[in-house]
Amino acid sequence: MTERESPQVRIAPVVVLPVNAGDPPFRLVEVLGELVGKAFSIEDVYEYAYAAGLGGADLEDPAVVHWVGGDQYTWSVRRWGRR
């Protein structure tokens, strides 16, 4: 197998990590492999992408953003078994 034939793994330029318990809850954001800060909403993710030169990025496109531990609508920590 040549290098050109080998499978390639592409990582989205923006990675949003799982929700962290906090007051308020937040998600860490990486842009181009570097941790850039905390996001408290999808607007924060957009601002980080814009600041990195990815203005107008489609945050629903998996080629642009990889959401870990939930999607763009997940901004709270689930507590299973509690009511």
N, C-alpha and C positions, 0 to 999 in steps of 0.2 A: 504494500500500500504506500503510495507516495504521499507527501505532505498535502498536496492539493486534494487528494481523495479522502484524507482523514476527516473525521467529523470535527466540526468547529463549534465551540461553545461561545455564544455571544452573551455578554452580560449587559443589561440595560445600563445606560449612563447614570440613571437615578435609581437608588435602592432605598426603600422605606422599610425600616425594621419594625418588629412587633411593638404593640402598645406597652409602655411602661407605666406601672402604677405611680401616680403622682397626684398632686393637687394643683392644677388639673393634670389628667393623664396626657402623655406625649409619646411621640414616635421619633426615634433618631433617624436622620437622613444622611445618606452618603451620595456624593455626586462625583462621578469619575474616579471612584475608589477611595475618596477621602471623606471622612466624617465632617459634615458642615454645620450640624446643629440639631436642635430639637424642633419638631413640628407639632403644633397643637391643633392644626386643621389642614385641610387640603390646600388652603390659600398659602400657608407657610411653605409647603412643598413646591408650589408654583414659584414662589419668590426665590427659593434656593436654586431652582432650575434656571430661572431668568438671570439671576446673578452669575451663574456659571456659563452664560452665553447660550442657553437652550430656550430662549424666549419663544413663546407661542407653542411650547411643547404640549403634545396631547397626553395628558396624564392617565388616560385610559388605554394608551397603546403600550402593550407589554414590551415592545422593542425600545421604549423610552423609559418606562418606570417598572421596576419589579417590586411588587407589594409583598412583604413577608409577614405572615401571621394575620392576614386579613386583607381587605381591599381598601379602596379610597374612602369607603363609608365607615370603616372600623376605627373608632377613636376612643373606645372605652375598654376597660379590662372586664372580661366576663368572669363571674364568680359562680362556678357550677356548684349546685347543691345548696345554695343560699337563697333565701327569699327576703 
